[in-house]
Amino acid sequence: MAARGQVRMTPDEAQRIRAQDAAGRLDHDDPEVRRVLEEANRISVRAHVYGRDAAARRTTRASLLVVAGGAALYAGGLALHFLLLRH
């Protein structure tokens, strides 16, 4: 995680760093290079899973909340149906 005042790399920068690593141009013996590469991998995965920008992440989060709410409502309705069916 980036410290306060420290600028995080963008997903495009992370992709370029990963491409350099895939081409074998990075020295894995240097701890600072390993740290930057780990950060690039982390940012690339987050961008892929949650979206590349804040708006895409909000949309993903909202979609997950709607789906979870619908599933809870369905399960609650199903449980209520079977509870009322017994009486």
PDB file with one MODEL, atoms N, CA, C and O in Angstrom:
MODEL        1
ATOM      1  N   MET A   1       0.840  -1.169   0.000  1.00  0.00           N
ATOM      2  CA  MET A   1       0.000   0.000   0.000  1.00  0.00           C
ATOM      3  C   MET A   1       0.885   1.231   0.000  1.00  0.00           C
ATOM      4  O   MET A   1       1.899   1.261   0.697  1.00  0.00           O
ATOM      5  N   ALA A   2       0.529   2.222  -0.749  1.00  0.00           N
ATOM      6  CA  ALA A   2       1.341   3.433  -0.862  1.00  0.00           C
ATOM      7  C   ALA A   2       1.196   4.284   0.389  1.00  0.00           C
ATOM      8  O   ALA A   2       0.101   4.424   0.934  1.00  0.00           O
ATOM      9  N   ALA A   3       2.303   4.849   0.837  1.00  0.00           N
ATOM     10  CA  ALA A   3       2.285   5.720   1.999  1.00  0.00           C
ATOM     11  C   ALA A   3       1.698   7.069   1.620  1.00  0.00           C
ATOM     12  O   ALA A   3       1.582   7.403   0.441  1.00  0.00           O
ATOM     13  N   ARG A   4       1.326   7.846   2.646  1.00  0.00           N
ATOM     14  CA  ARG A   4       0.782   9.178   2.404  1.00  0.00           C
ATOM     15  C   ARG A   4       1.778  10.034   1.643  1.00  0.00           C
ATOM     16  O   ARG A   4       2.969  10.036   1.953  1.00  0.00           O
ATOM     17  N   GLY A   5       1.293  10.754   0.656  1.00  0.00           N
ATOM     18  CA  GLY A   5       2.147  11.618  -0.128  1.00  0.00           C
ATOM     19  C   GLY A   5       2.877  10.895  -1.252  1.00  0.00           C
ATOM     20  O   GLY A   5       3.486  11.529  -2.114  1.00  0.00           O
ATOM     21  N   GLN A   6       2.815   9.582  -1.239  1.00  0.00           N
ATOM     22  CA  GLN A   6       3.483   8.801  -2.275  1.00  0.00           C
ATOM     23  C   GLN A   6       2.506   8.548  -3.414  1.00  0.00           C
ATOM     24  O   GLN A   6       1.359   8.175  -3.172  1.00  0.00           O
ATOM     25  N   VAL A   7       2.939   8.744  -4.633  1.00  0.00           N
ATOM     26  CA  VAL A   7       2.077   8.578  -5.802  1.00  0.00           C
ATOM     27  C   VAL A   7       2.055   7.101  -6.188  1.00  0.00           C
ATOM     28  O   VAL A   7       3.100   6.464  -6.312  1.00  0.00           O
ATOM     29  N   ARG A   8       0.833   6.564  -6.376  1.00  0.00           N
ATOM     30  CA  ARG A   8       0.711   5.170  -6.818  1.00  0.00           C
ATOM     31  C   ARG A   8       0.792   5.126  -8.328  1.00  0.00           C
ATOM     32  O   ARG A   8       0.435   6.084  -9.013  1.00  0.00           O
ATOM     33  N   MET A   9       1.263   4.009  -8.835  1.00  0.00           N
ATOM     34  CA  MET A   9       1.368   3.869 -10.286  1.00  0.00           C
ATOM     35  C   MET A   9      -0.014   3.612 -10.880  1.00  0.00           C
ATOM     36  O   MET A   9      -0.906   3.081 -10.219  1.00  0.00           O
ATOM     37  N   THR A  10      -0.163   3.995 -12.120  1.00  0.00           N
ATOM     38  CA  THR A  10      -1.426   3.785 -12.820  1.00  0.00           C
ATOM     39  C   THR A  10      -1.450   2.361 -13.383  1.00  0.00           C
ATOM     40  O   THR A  10      -0.405   1.716 -13.476  1.00  0.00           O
ATOM     41  N   PRO A  11      -2.623   1.873 -13.754  1.00  0.00           N
ATOM     42  CA  PRO A  11      -2.685   0.547 -14.383  1.00  0.00           C
ATOM     43  C   PRO A  11      -1.862   0.459 -15.668  1.00  0.00           C
ATOM     44  O   PRO A  11      -1.304  -0.596 -15.969  1.00  0.00           O
ATOM     45  N   ASP A  12      -1.780   1.550 -16.425  1.00  0.00           N
ATOM     46  CA  ASP A  12      -0.964   1.534 -17.654  1.00  0.00           C
ATOM     47  C   ASP A  12       0.521   1.391 -17.328  1.00  0.00           C
ATOM     48  O   ASP A  12       1.239   0.647 -17.996  1.00  0.00           O
ATOM     49  N   GLU A  13       0.977   2.106 -16.299  1.00  0.00           N
ATOM     50  CA  GLU A  13       2.374   1.971 -15.881  1.00  0.00           C
ATOM     51  C   GLU A  13       2.656   0.558 -15.392  1.00  0.00           C
ATOM     52  O   GLU A  13       3.702  -0.021 -15.688  1.00  0.00           O
ATOM     53  N   ALA A  14       1.705   0.012 -14.638  1.00  0.00           N
ATOM     54  CA  ALA A  14       1.867  -1.351 -14.130  1.00  0.00           C
ATOM     55  C   ALA A  14       1.985  -2.345 -15.279  1.00  0.00           C
ATOM     56  O   ALA A  14       2.803  -3.263 -15.222  1.00  0.00           O
ATOM     57  N   GLN A  15       1.182  -2.171 -16.315  1.00  0.00           N
ATOM     58  CA  GLN A  15       1.253  -3.065 -17.478  1.00  0.00           C
ATOM     59  C   GLN A  15       2.601  -2.955 -18.178  1.00  0.00           C
ATOM     60  O   GLN A  15       3.158  -3.961 -18.619  1.00  0.00           O
ATOM     61  N   ARG A  16       3.130  -1.728 -18.284  1.00  0.00           N
ATOM     62  CA  ARG A  16       4.441  -1.552 -18.928  1.00  0.00           C
ATOM     63  C   ARG A  16       5.545  -2.218 -18.109  1.00  0.00           C
ATOM     64  O   ARG A  16       6.456  -2.824 -18.673  1.00  0.00           O
ATOM     65  N   ILE A  17       5.466  -2.109 -16.782  1.00  0.00           N
ATOM     66  CA  ILE A  17       6.464  -2.749 -15.918  1.00  0.00           C
ATOM     67  C   ILE A  17       6.381  -4.264 -16.055  1.00  0.00           C
ATOM     68  O   ILE A  17       7.408  -4.938 -16.143  1.00  0.00           O
ATOM     69  N   ARG A  18       5.163  -4.801 -16.073  1.00  0.00           N
ATOM     70  CA  ARG A  18       4.988  -6.249 -16.231  1.00  0.00           C
ATOM     71  C   ARG A  18       5.504  -6.718 -17.590  1.00  0.00           C
ATOM     72  O   ARG A  18       6.056  -7.812 -17.700  1.00  0.00           O
ATOM     73  N   ALA A  19       5.325  -5.893 -18.628  1.00  0.00           N
ATOM     74  CA  ALA A  19       5.833  -6.248 -19.960  1.00  0.00           C
ATOM     75  C   ALA A  19       7.365  -6.281 -19.956  1.00  0.00           C
ATOM     76  O   ALA A  19       7.969  -7.156 -20.577  1.00  0.00           O
ATOM     77  N   GLN A  20       7.992  -5.329 -19.255  1.00  0.00           N
ATOM     78  CA  GLN A  20       9.453  -5.333 -19.145  1.00  0.00           C
ATOM     79  C   GLN A  20       9.930  -6.586 -18.416  1.00  0.00           C
ATOM     80  O   GLN A  20      10.943  -7.180 -18.785  1.00  0.00           O
ATOM     81  N   ASP A  21       9.199  -6.979 -17.385  1.00  0.00           N
ATOM     82  CA  ASP A  21       9.559  -8.189 -16.650  1.00  0.00           C
ATOM     83  C   ASP A  21       9.396  -9.428 -17.525  1.00  0.00           C
ATOM     84  O   ASP A  21      10.249 -10.316 -17.512  1.00  0.00           O
ATOM     85  N   ALA A  22       8.312  -9.490 -18.280  1.00  0.00           N
ATOM     86  CA  ALA A  22       8.073 -10.637 -19.156  1.00  0.00           C
ATOM     87  C   ALA A  22       9.163 -10.751 -20.223  1.00  0.00           C
ATOM     88  O   ALA A  22       9.491 -11.848 -20.674  1.00  0.00           O
ATOM     89  N   ALA A  23       9.721  -9.601 -20.621  1.00  0.00           N
ATOM     90  CA  ALA A  23      10.785  -9.601 -21.622  1.00  0.00           C
ATOM     91  C   ALA A  23      12.145  -9.926 -21.006  1.00  0.00           C
ATOM     92  O   ALA A  23      13.137 -10.057 -21.723  1.00  0.00           O
ATOM     93  N   GLY A  24      12.191 -10.057 -19.672  1.00  0.00           N
ATOM     94  CA  GLY A  24      13.425 -10.418 -18.994  1.00  0.00           C
ATOM     95  C   GLY A  24      14.384  -9.263 -18.777  1.00  0.00           C
ATOM     96  O   GLY A  24      15.583  -9.485 -18.608  1.00  0.00           O
ATOM     97  N   ARG A  25      13.883  -8.035 -18.777  1.00  0.00           N
ATOM     98  CA  ARG A  25      14.751  -6.861 -18.653  1.00  0.00           C
ATOM     99  C   ARG A  25      14.919  -6.373 -17.217  1.00  0.00           C
ATOM    100  O   ARG A  25      15.649  -5.411 -16.983  1.00  0.00           O
ATOM    101  N   LEU A  26      14.260  -7.014 -16.249  1.00  0.00           N
ATOM    102  CA  LEU A  26      14.340  -6.546 -14.864  1.00  0.00           C
ATOM    103  C   LEU A  26      15.211  -7.469 -14.028  1.00  0.00           C
ATOM    104  O   LEU A  26      15.217  -8.684 -14.224  1.00  0.00           O
ATOM    105  N   ASP A  27      15.948  -6.876 -13.091  1.00  0.00           N
ATOM    106  CA  ASP A  27      16.848  -7.611 -12.203  1.00  0.00           C
ATOM    107  C   ASP A  27      16.088  -8.001 -10.941  1.00  0.00           C
ATOM    108  O   ASP A  27      15.790  -7.148 -10.105  1.00  0.00           O
ATOM    109  N   HIS A  28      15.775  -9.280 -10.800  1.00  0.00           N
ATOM    110  CA  HIS A  28      15.011  -9.758  -9.644  1.00  0.00           C
ATOM    111  C   HIS A  28      15.850  -9.852  -8.377  1.00  0.00           C
ATOM    112  O   HIS A  28      15.310 -10.093  -7.298  1.00  0.00           O
ATOM    113  N   ASP A  29      17.152  -9.667  -8.489  1.00  0.00           N
ATOM    114  CA  ASP A  29      18.014  -9.697  -7.305  1.00  0.00           C
ATOM    115  C   ASP A  29      17.913  -8.404  -6.503  1.00  0.00           C
ATOM    116  O   ASP A  29      18.209  -8.395  -5.308  1.00  0.00           O
ATOM    117  N   ASP A  30      17.504  -7.323  -7.137  1.00  0.00           N
ATOM    118  CA  ASP A  30      17.379  -6.028  -6.469  1.00  0.00           C
ATOM    119  C   ASP A  30      16.051  -5.982  -5.701  1.00  0.00           C
ATOM    120  O   ASP A  30      14.991  -6.131  -6.309  1.00  0.00           O
ATOM    121  N   PRO A  31      16.088  -5.779  -4.369  1.00  0.00           N
ATOM    122  CA  PRO A  31      14.849  -5.766  -3.582  1.00  0.00           C
ATOM    123  C   PRO A  31      13.886  -4.650  -3.986  1.00  0.00           C
ATOM    124  O   PRO A  31      12.670  -4.820  -3.903  1.00  0.00           O
ATOM    125  N   GLU A  32      14.420  -3.517  -4.419  1.00  0.00           N
ATOM    126  CA  GLU A  32      13.551  -2.407  -4.834  1.00  0.00           C
ATOM    127  C   GLU A  32      12.813  -2.768  -6.125  1.00  0.00           C
ATOM    128  O   GLU A  32      11.642  -2.424  -6.284  1.00  0.00           O
ATOM    129  N   VAL A  33      13.480  -3.449  -7.033  1.00  0.00           N
ATOM    130  CA  VAL A  33      12.842  -3.885  -8.281  1.00  0.00           C
ATOM    131  C   VAL A  33      11.746  -4.899  -7.960  1.00  0.00           C
ATOM    132  O   VAL A  33      10.659  -4.842  -8.536  1.00  0.00           O
ATOM    133  N   ARG A  34      12.026  -5.824  -7.044  1.00  0.00           N
ATOM    134  CA  ARG A  34      11.004  -6.806  -6.647  1.00  0.00           C
ATOM    135  C   ARG A  34       9.795  -6.114  -6.035  1.00  0.00           C
ATOM    136  O   ARG A  34       8.657  -6.502  -6.301  1.00  0.00           O
ATOM    137  N   ARG A  35      10.034  -5.082  -5.209  1.00  0.00           N
ATOM    138  CA  ARG A  35       8.934  -4.360  -4.570  1.00  0.00           C
ATOM    139  C   ARG A  35       8.064  -3.662  -5.621  1.00  0.00           C
ATOM    140  O   ARG A  35       6.836  -3.713  -5.556  1.00  0.00           O
ATOM    141  N   VAL A  36       8.714  -3.012  -6.587  1.00  0.00           N
ATOM    142  CA  VAL A  36       7.966  -2.318  -7.645  1.00  0.00           C
ATOM    143  C   VAL A  36       7.198  -3.328  -8.494  1.00  0.00           C
ATOM    144  O   VAL A  36       6.055  -3.077  -8.876  1.00  0.00           O
ATOM    145  N   LEU A  37       7.818  -4.460  -8.789  1.00  0.00           N
ATOM    146  CA  LEU A  37       7.156  -5.488  -9.585  1.00  0.00           C
ATOM    147  C   LEU A  37       5.948  -6.063  -8.847  1.00  0.00           C
ATOM    148  O   LEU A  37       4.907  -6.302  -9.460  1.00  0.00           O
ATOM    149  N   GLU A  38       6.074  -6.287  -7.543  1.00  0.00           N
ATOM    150  CA  GLU A  38       4.932  -6.766  -6.745  1.00  0.00           C
ATOM    151  C   GLU A  38       3.789  -5.759  -6.762  1.00  0.00           C
ATOM    152  O   GLU A  38       2.623  -6.134  -6.890  1.00  0.00           O
ATOM    153  N   GLU A  39       4.131  -4.472  -6.633  1.00  0.00           N
ATOM    154  CA  GLU A  39       3.111  -3.420  -6.686  1.00  0.00           C
ATOM    155  C   GLU A  39       2.449  -3.385  -8.068  1.00  0.00           C
ATOM    156  O   GLU A  39       1.233  -3.224  -8.167  1.00  0.00           O
ATOM    157  N   ALA A  40       3.238  -3.535  -9.126  1.00  0.00           N
ATOM    158  CA  ALA A  40       2.686  -3.543 -10.479  1.00  0.00           C
ATOM    159  C   ALA A  40       1.733  -4.722 -10.664  1.00  0.00           C
ATOM    160  O   ALA A  40       0.667  -4.574 -11.261  1.00  0.00           O
ATOM    161  N   ASN A  41       2.114  -5.881 -10.159  1.00  0.00           N
ATOM    162  CA  ASN A  41       1.234  -7.049 -10.252  1.00  0.00           C
ATOM    163  C   ASN A  41      -0.056  -6.827  -9.480  1.00  0.00           C
ATOM    164  O   ASN A  41      -1.138  -7.162  -9.961  1.00  0.00           O
ATOM    165  N   ARG A  42       0.058  -6.261  -8.283  1.00  0.00           N
ATOM    166  CA  ARG A  42      -1.122  -6.005  -7.453  1.00  0.00           C
ATOM    167  C   ARG A  42      -2.078  -5.031  -8.141  1.00  0.00           C
ATOM    168  O   ARG A  42      -3.288  -5.254  -8.169  1.00  0.00           O
ATOM    169  N   ILE A  43      -1.531  -3.962  -8.689  1.00  0.00           N
ATOM    170  CA  ILE A  43      -2.362  -2.954  -9.358  1.00  0.00           C
ATOM    171  C   ILE A  43      -3.001  -3.529 -10.615  1.00  0.00           C
ATOM    172  O   ILE A  43      -4.163  -3.239 -10.901  1.00  0.00           O
ATOM    173  N   SER A  44      -2.263  -4.338 -11.368  1.00  0.00           N
ATOM    174  CA  SER A  44      -2.819  -4.949 -12.582  1.00  0.00           C
ATOM    175  C   SER A  44      -3.981  -5.882 -12.251  1.00  0.00           C
ATOM    176  O   SER A  44      -4.999  -5.883 -12.943  1.00  0.00           O
ATOM    177  N   VAL A  45      -3.826  -6.669 -11.198  1.00  0.00           N
ATOM    178  CA  VAL A  45      -4.899  -7.585 -10.807  1.00  0.00           C
ATOM    179  C   VAL A  45      -6.118  -6.803 -10.339  1.00  0.00           C
ATOM    180  O   VAL A  45      -7.244  -7.125 -10.720  1.00  0.00           O
ATOM    181  N   ARG A  46      -5.909  -5.787  -9.525  1.00  0.00           N
ATOM    182  CA  ARG A  46      -7.048  -4.973  -9.063  1.00  0.00           C
ATOM    183  C   ARG A  46      -7.761  -4.309 -10.225  1.00  0.00           C
ATOM    184  O   ARG A  46      -8.990  -4.274 -10.267  1.00  0.00           O
ATOM    185  N   ALA A  47      -6.989  -3.778 -11.174  1.00  0.00           N
ATOM    186  CA  ALA A  47      -7.595  -3.127 -12.339  1.00  0.00           C
ATOM    187  C   ALA A  47      -8.396  -4.127 -13.155  1.00  0.00           C
ATOM    188  O   ALA A  47      -9.461  -3.797 -13.677  1.00  0.00           O
ATOM    189  N   HIS A  48      -7.892  -5.339 -13.266  1.00  0.00           N
ATOM    190  CA  HIS A  48      -8.597  -6.364 -14.038  1.00  0.00           C
ATOM    191  C   HIS A  48      -9.878  -6.811 -13.332  1.00  0.00           C
ATOM    192  O   HIS A  48     -10.914  -6.990 -13.973  1.00  0.00           O
ATOM    193  N   VAL A  49      -9.806  -6.991 -12.024  1.00  0.00           N
ATOM    194  CA  VAL A  49     -10.949  -7.513 -11.276  1.00  0.00           C
ATOM    195  C   VAL A  49     -12.002  -6.437 -11.008  1.00  0.00           C
ATOM    196  O   VAL A  49     -13.195  -6.672 -11.200  1.00  0.00           O
ATOM    197  N   TYR A  50     -11.565  -5.270 -10.570  1.00  0.00           N
ATOM    198  CA  TYR A  50     -12.504  -4.249 -10.107  1.00  0.00           C
ATOM    199  C   TYR A  50     -12.722  -3.099 -11.070  1.00  0.00           C
ATOM    200  O   TYR A  50     -13.593  -2.264 -10.829  1.00  0.00           O
ATOM    201  N   GLY A  51     -11.977  -3.027 -12.128  1.00  0.00           N
ATOM    202  CA  GLY A  51     -12.115  -1.921 -13.072  1.00  0.00           C
ATOM    203  C   GLY A  51     -10.908  -1.010 -13.003  1.00  0.00           C
ATOM    204  O   GLY A  51     -10.213  -0.953 -11.989  1.00  0.00           O
ATOM    205  N   ARG A  52     -10.670  -0.312 -14.074  1.00  0.00           N
ATOM    206  CA  ARG A  52      -9.457   0.500 -14.182  1.00  0.00           C
ATOM    207  C   ARG A  52      -9.554   1.844 -13.482  1.00  0.00           C
ATOM    208  O   ARG A  52      -8.520   2.430 -13.159  1.00  0.00           O
ATOM    209  N   ASP A  53     -10.749   2.355 -13.236  1.00  0.00           N
ATOM    210  CA  ASP A  53     -10.860   3.661 -12.585  1.00  0.00           C
ATOM    211  C   ASP A  53     -11.918   3.615 -11.489  1.00  0.00           C
ATOM    212  O   ASP A  53     -12.597   2.603 -11.312  1.00  0.00           O
ATOM    213  N   ALA A  54     -12.053   4.711 -10.758  1.00  0.00           N
ATOM    214  CA  ALA A  54     -12.967   4.762  -9.611  1.00  0.00           C
ATOM    215  C   ALA A  54     -14.421   4.534 -10.035  1.00  0.00           C
ATOM    216  O   ALA A  54     -15.170   3.872  -9.316  1.00  0.00           O
ATOM    217  N   ALA A  55     -14.827   5.063 -11.172  1.00  0.00           N
ATOM    218  CA  ALA A  55     -16.212   4.894 -11.626  1.00  0.00           C
ATOM    219  C   ALA A  55     -16.511   3.419 -11.901  1.00  0.00           C
ATOM    220  O   ALA A  55     -17.587   2.929 -11.560  1.00  0.00           O
ATOM    221  N   ALA A  56     -15.572   2.722 -12.511  1.00  0.00           N
ATOM    222  CA  ALA A  56     -15.771   1.293 -12.788  1.00  0.00           C
ATOM    223  C   ALA A  56     -15.841   0.499 -11.492  1.00  0.00           C
ATOM    224  O   ALA A  56     -16.625  -0.444 -11.388  1.00  0.00           O
ATOM    225  N   ARG A  57     -15.021   0.874 -10.490  1.00  0.00           N
ATOM    226  CA  ARG A  57     -15.063   0.172  -9.207  1.00  0.00           C
ATOM    227  C   ARG A  57     -16.389   0.411  -8.495  1.00  0.00           C
ATOM    228  O   ARG A  57     -16.939  -0.505  -7.883  1.00  0.00           O
ATOM    229  N   ARG A  58     -16.910   1.647  -8.571  1.00  0.00           N
ATOM    230  CA  ARG A  58     -18.217   1.933  -7.948  1.00  0.00           C
ATOM    231  C   ARG A  58     -19.318   1.132  -8.628  1.00  0.00           C
ATOM    232  O   ARG A  58     -20.215   0.616  -7.960  1.00  0.00           O
ATOM    233  N   THR A  59     -19.256   1.025  -9.944  1.00  0.00           N
ATOM    234  CA  THR A  59     -20.257   0.256 -10.685  1.00  0.00           C
ATOM    235  C   THR A  59     -20.196  -1.214 -10.282  1.00  0.00           C
ATOM    236  O   THR A  59     -21.234  -1.845 -10.085  1.00  0.00           O
ATOM    237  N   THR A  60     -18.994  -1.761 -10.160  1.00  0.00           N
ATOM    238  CA  THR A  60     -18.831  -3.156  -9.749  1.00  0.00           C
ATOM    239  C   THR A  60     -19.378  -3.358  -8.349  1.00  0.00           C
ATOM    240  O   THR A  60     -20.091  -4.330  -8.098  1.00  0.00           O
ATOM    241  N   ARG A  61     -19.053  -2.455  -7.432  1.00  0.00           N
ATOM    242  CA  ARG A  61     -19.533  -2.543  -6.062  1.00  0.00           C
ATOM    243  C   ARG A  61     -21.058  -2.461  -6.008  1.00  0.00           C
ATOM    244  O   ARG A  61     -21.696  -3.237  -5.296  1.00  0.00           O
ATOM    245  N   ALA A  62     -21.640  -1.530  -6.752  1.00  0.00           N
ATOM    246  CA  ALA A  62     -23.088  -1.376  -6.763  1.00  0.00           C
ATOM    247  C   ALA A  62     -23.755  -2.630  -7.333  1.00  0.00           C
ATOM    248  O   ALA A  62     -24.781  -3.072  -6.817  1.00  0.00           O
ATOM    249  N   SER A  63     -23.190  -3.195  -8.374  1.00  0.00           N
ATOM    250  CA  SER A  63     -23.744  -4.414  -8.966  1.00  0.00           C
ATOM    251  C   SER A  63     -23.708  -5.570  -7.973  1.00  0.00           C
ATOM    252  O   SER A  63     -24.671  -6.327  -7.854  1.00  0.00           O
ATOM    253  N   LEU A  64     -22.594  -5.700  -7.263  1.00  0.00           N
ATOM    254  CA  LEU A  64     -22.502  -6.766  -6.261  1.00  0.00           C
ATOM    255  C   LEU A  64     -23.512  -6.572  -5.145  1.00  0.00           C
ATOM    256  O   LEU A  64     -24.096  -7.547  -4.672  1.00  0.00           O
ATOM    257  N   LEU A  65     -23.733  -5.333  -4.712  1.00  0.00           N
ATOM    258  CA  LEU A  65     -24.721  -5.070  -3.667  1.00  0.00           C
ATOM    259  C   LEU A  65     -26.137  -5.396  -4.141  1.00  0.00           C
ATOM    260  O   LEU A  65     -26.930  -5.954  -3.383  1.00  0.00           O
ATOM    261  N   VAL A  66     -26.456  -5.056  -5.373  1.00  0.00           N
ATOM    262  CA  VAL A  66     -27.785  -5.355  -5.917  1.00  0.00           C
ATOM    263  C   VAL A  66     -28.000  -6.865  -6.004  1.00  0.00           C
ATOM    264  O   VAL A  66     -29.066  -7.361  -5.638  1.00  0.00           O
ATOM    265  N   VAL A  67     -27.007  -7.589  -6.479  1.00  0.00           N
ATOM    266  CA  VAL A  67     -27.119  -9.044  -6.591  1.00  0.00           C
ATOM    267  C   VAL A  67     -27.252  -9.678  -5.209  1.00  0.00           C
ATOM    268  O   VAL A  67     -28.072 -10.577  -5.020  1.00  0.00           O
ATOM    269  N   ALA A  68     -26.454  -9.221  -4.241  1.00  0.00           N
ATOM    270  CA  ALA A  68     -26.531  -9.764  -2.883  1.00  0.00           C
ATOM    271  C   ALA A  68     -27.883  -9.448  -2.247  1.00  0.00           C
ATOM    272  O   ALA A  68     -28.459 -10.291  -1.559  1.00  0.00           O
ATOM    273  N   GLY A  69     -28.382  -8.251  -2.471  1.00  0.00           N
ATOM    274  CA  GLY A  69     -29.701  -7.885  -1.947  1.00  0.00           C
ATOM    275  C   GLY A  69     -30.807  -8.720  -2.570  1.00  0.00           C
ATOM    276  O   GLY A  69     -31.722  -9.159  -1.873  1.00  0.00           O
ATOM    277  N   GLY A  70     -30.732  -8.941  -3.863  1.00  0.00           N
ATOM    278  CA  GLY A  70     -31.732  -9.771  -4.538  1.00  0.00           C
ATOM    279  C   GLY A  70     -31.692 -11.208  -4.039  1.00  0.00           C
ATOM    280  O   GLY A  70     -32.738 -11.826  -3.841  1.00  0.00           O
ATOM    281  N   ALA A  71     -30.495 -11.743  -3.836  1.00  0.00           N
ATOM    282  CA  ALA A  71     -30.371 -13.111  -3.329  1.00  0.00           C
ATOM    283  C   ALA A  71     -30.924 -13.224  -1.913  1.00  0.00           C
ATOM    284  O   ALA A  71     -31.582 -14.209  -1.579  1.00  0.00           O
ATOM    285  N   ALA A  72     -30.659 -12.213  -1.074  1.00  0.00           N
ATOM    286  CA  ALA A  72     -31.189 -12.217   0.300  1.00  0.00           C
ATOM    287  C   ALA A  72     -32.709 -12.111   0.287  1.00  0.00           C
ATOM    288  O   ALA A  72     -33.382 -12.795   1.058  1.00  0.00           O
ATOM    289  N   LEU A  73     -33.251 -11.273  -0.568  1.00  0.00           N
ATOM    290  CA  LEU A  73     -34.704 -11.130  -0.679  1.00  0.00           C
ATOM    291  C   LEU A  73     -35.346 -12.428  -1.152  1.00  0.00           C
ATOM    292  O   LEU A  73     -36.384 -12.837  -0.632  1.00  0.00           O
ATOM    293  N   TYR A  74     -34.735 -13.072  -2.132  1.00  0.00           N
ATOM    294  CA  TYR A  74     -35.247 -14.337  -2.640  1.00  0.00           C
ATOM    295  C   TYR A  74     -35.215 -15.411  -1.550  1.00  0.00           C
ATOM    296  O   TYR A  74     -36.196 -16.126  -1.350  1.00  0.00           O
ATOM    297  N   ALA A  75     -34.090 -15.521  -0.851  1.00  0.00           N
ATOM    298  CA  ALA A  75     -33.967 -16.524   0.215  1.00  0.00           C
ATOM    299  C   ALA A  75     -34.958 -16.238   1.343  1.00  0.00           C
ATOM    300  O   ALA A  75     -35.554 -17.163   1.896  1.00  0.00           O
ATOM    301  N   GLY A  76     -35.135 -14.973   1.684  1.00  0.00           N
ATOM    302  CA  GLY A  76     -36.104 -14.608   2.720  1.00  0.00           C
ATOM    303  C   GLY A  76     -37.530 -14.940   2.299  1.00  0.00           C
ATOM    304  O   GLY A  76     -38.311 -15.448   3.103  1.00  0.00           O
ATOM    305  N   GLY A  77     -37.871 -14.658   1.059  1.00  0.00           N
ATOM    306  CA  GLY A  77     -39.200 -14.975   0.562  1.00  0.00           C
ATOM    307  C   GLY A  77     -39.449 -16.472   0.517  1.00  0.00           C
ATOM    308  O   GLY A  77     -40.542 -16.932   0.845  1.00  0.00           O
ATOM    309  N   LEU A  78     -38.454 -17.223   0.117  1.00  0.00           N
ATOM    310  CA  LEU A  78     -38.562 -18.674   0.075  1.00  0.00           C
ATOM    311  C   LEU A  78     -38.744 -19.246   1.484  1.00  0.00           C
ATOM    312  O   LEU A  78     -39.573 -20.128   1.705  1.00  0.00           O
ATOM    313  N   ALA A  79     -37.955 -18.729   2.430  1.00  0.00           N
ATOM    314  CA  ALA A  79     -38.075 -19.189   3.821  1.00  0.00           C
ATOM    315  C   ALA A  79     -39.444 -18.832   4.375  1.00  0.00           C
ATOM    316  O   ALA A  79     -40.067 -19.652   5.049  1.00  0.00           O
ATOM    317  N   LEU A  80     -39.923 -17.626   4.103  1.00  0.00           N
ATOM    318  CA  LEU A  80     -41.245 -17.214   4.577  1.00  0.00           C
ATOM    319  C   LEU A  80     -42.341 -18.088   3.975  1.00  0.00           C
ATOM    320  O   LEU A  80     -43.295 -18.451   4.663  1.00  0.00           O
ATOM    321  N   HIS A  81     -42.211 -18.422   2.713  1.00  0.00           N
ATOM    322  CA  HIS A  81     -43.183 -19.286   2.044  1.00  0.00           C
ATOM    323  C   HIS A  81     -43.283 -20.643   2.750  1.00  0.00           C
ATOM    324  O   HIS A  81     -44.382 -21.127   3.022  1.00  0.00           O
ATOM    325  N   PHE A  82     -42.142 -21.244   3.041  1.00  0.00           N
ATOM    326  CA  PHE A  82     -42.157 -22.559   3.702  1.00  0.00           C
ATOM    327  C   PHE A  82     -42.604 -22.470   5.147  1.00  0.00           C
ATOM    328  O   PHE A  82     -43.188 -23.420   5.669  1.00  0.00           O
ATOM    329  N   LEU A  83     -42.342 -21.350   5.804  1.00  0.00           N
ATOM    330  CA  LEU A  83     -42.819 -21.184   7.181  1.00  0.00           C
ATOM    331  C   LEU A  83     -44.327 -21.038   7.205  1.00  0.00           C
ATOM    332  O   LEU A  83     -44.982 -21.594   8.087  1.00  0.00           O
ATOM    333  N   LEU A  84     -44.893 -20.306   6.260  1.00  0.00           N
ATOM    334  CA  LEU A  84     -46.351 -20.104   6.200  1.00  0.00           C
ATOM    335  C   LEU A  84     -47.054 -21.365   5.698  1.00  0.00           C
ATOM    336  O   LEU A  84     -48.215 -21.598   6.035  1.00  0.00           O
ATOM    337  N   LEU A  85     -46.380 -22.161   4.916  1.00  0.00           N
ATOM    338  CA  LEU A  85     -46.956 -23.387   4.375  1.00  0.00           C
ATOM    339  C   LEU A  85     -47.217 -24.406   5.474  1.00  0.00           C
ATOM    340  O   LEU A  85     -48.133 -25.218   5.343  1.00  0.00           O
ATOM    341  N   ARG A  86     -46.449 -24.390   6.543  1.00  0.00           N
ATOM    342  CA  ARG A  86     -46.600 -25.332   7.635  1.00  0.00           C
ATOM    343  C   ARG A  86     -47.834 -25.054   8.468  1.00  0.00           C
ATOM    344  O   ARG A  86     -48.377 -25.980   9.070  1.00  0.00           O
ATOM    345  N   HIS A  87     -48.288 -23.846   8.528  1.00  0.00           N
ATOM    346  CA  HIS A  87     -49.423 -23.504   9.417  1.00  0.00           C
ATOM    347  C   HIS A  87     -50.718 -23.661   8.724  1.00  0.00           C
ATOM    348  O   HIS A  87     -51.769 -23.419   9.318  1.00  0.00           O
TER     349      HIS A  87
ENDMDL
END
